[in-house]
Amino acid sequence: MTLPSSGSLRMAQIANEFGYTQGSATKIGDYQHVVGGGNFPQQIGGLNFATIDGSPNTGTGSVPTSGPIRMSNFRGTQLQQVVNFWSSGAGGFRLVAKDRYNANGMIGGNNMVAVVGGYKGRPSNSSGTAVHIHVNQTIGSEANDPDHCALRTGGWDSGTNLFVQVGSSGLIAGAGGRGGNGSNGAGGGGAAGFGSSGLGIQYSGTHVNNLGTISCGFGGGGGGAGAFDYDHKQWRHASGGAGGGGAGVPLGAAGSGGTGGGSNATAMNEGGEGGNGNSNGGESFGGTGGVGGDTERVSTKGGNGSGSENANQFGGGARGNPGAAIKRGSGVSFGNGEITNAGVIATEGAAVINGNLGENVQ
């Protein structure tokens, strides 16, 4: 609950909010220190809490950490909690922050949920508390469905003050799409796979503070088309090149078939290259596979095949579309004004919230 911002407070109200430090002998001066008598600031992952009630990395809150302290200092304060996506082993694929909060277990030697001050465990109901989803590891998704997000906030109890805090080592990224297959002989190139999405917002009023990277997954390159030609009683067939994989987490693989030659994506700024089509006697030409998208370029469709007659030409495969860096769920109130970004939000020429993808978050 958030403590009342006016009127008198009782010691029991404060202790219920921040935890009893010594049972019935709890004193307000105890909250000037963390559990065990240590001094503030308290470091939790990359977040620095100057006081038991203050927001991270922004200076002090209302409760002093030394000198005189009064019950009135606690007016309007609330418990601060941190959901652990920051410690070793806390990353992964297709994660949901509320699920981790509910599980409330351990990740290695760290709690899944840390409570600032440490005088109580996390409450089962998050209403009236500030919850910081702190990401300082890599979180990825799965390819081909733009609605599939690497990390979703999940739904929270009404009245929760929710933040997504991405540290400098944090990466939330959709998966890269697979490259399209090159045509084996005459025929159209295969379509590439779509990228998926990064952060899915499912709770209205969520604030995002980004010091790391939030990225869409980029689409793969389309497969190159094949072609044929009939000249002097001889058939000449040519195959297309495979498309390159799109950047993301995980990185997209190249397509197969045709002449092959496409390459896997190797980094967020290195989508895969398309393979070359072949030439048959200088009369029939397979199309080149398209390039996979990344943070520096857009994925492309596969090249067309060509023969000596228009009827013998085939079209390259469609490129894979990207996901979104940040998506919002249906009915969720969230916009770019709720994002503080000193890091990177990587998209393919789209808004941070890509309205063209609808409002589904999965």
Secondary structure, 3 states (H helix, E strand, C coil): CCCCCCCCCCHHHHHHHHCCCCHHHCCHHHHHECCCCCECCEEECCEEECCCCCCCCCCCCCCCCCCCCCHHHHCCCCCEEEEEECCCCCCEECEEHHHHHHHCCEECCEECEEECCCCCCCCCCCCCCEEEEEECCEEECCCCCCCCEEEECCCCCCCCEEEEEECCCCEEECCCCCCCCCCCCCCCCCCCCCCCEEEEECCCCCEEEECCEEECCCCCCCCCCCEEEEECCEEEEECCCCCCCCCCCCCCCCCCCCCCCCCCCCECCECCCCCCCCEECCCEECCCCCCCCECCECCCCCCCCECCCHHHCCCCCCCCCCCCCEEECCCCCCCHHHEEECCEEECCCCCCECHHHCCCCC
